[in-house]
């Protein structure tokens, strides 16, 4: 009996060591937005590892959900799992975007680099509306470009549309990458995951606060509209 008792601490220590080597999984809610045809659905399929059906090529007119496996990215001994919520990008669906801001830890915003300059201006004006004075301010933002444009680099986009200034004014860490460059896209996703892990305590508090405020606002709106 004494021999067995003497061995227990060693077994217990070994078991604890095994537990410590297991990575912790952190789950984050990421909102996937962008104008219609900007590549949101394609990006969701790539990040989740799902093959897109050949018959499923129309722009999203609703909401789709994707999950990026926690095995895909590991930061600081933490396995990161992203729950992606894509909301359609047509004008009607854009009116619903604001209802998804509060519960999101980060934003992925897609755009078509091959669009005309006027369309790109509208695209980034829409991004400003998403970030300025909304529950998304202060949260990480990953910009993902679709298609290429001759002679135009991603840093040209940042400079032309004042994305650095936008990021600073909203307190949003911001990175831009390209969907059609696998290495560049992977780097962007890793950047986003690291930002989420680094800021996870603050982001969790923000999400709880933003969701509570949204509930209160919705309650007051419903209550007062009922009274009137």
Buried (B, 14 or more C-beta within 10 A) or exposed (E): EEEEEEEEEEEEEEEEEEEEEEBEEBEBBBBBBBBBBBBBBBBBBBBBEEEEEEEEEEBBEEEBEBBBEBEBBBBEEBBBBBBBBBBBBEEEBBEEBBEBBBBBBBBBBBBBBBBEEEEBEEBBEBBBEBBEEBBBBBBBBBBBBBBEBEEBEBEEBBEEBEBEEBBEEBEBBBBBBBBBBEEBBEBBBBBBBBBBBBBBEEBEEBBEEBBEEBEEEEEEEEEEEEEE
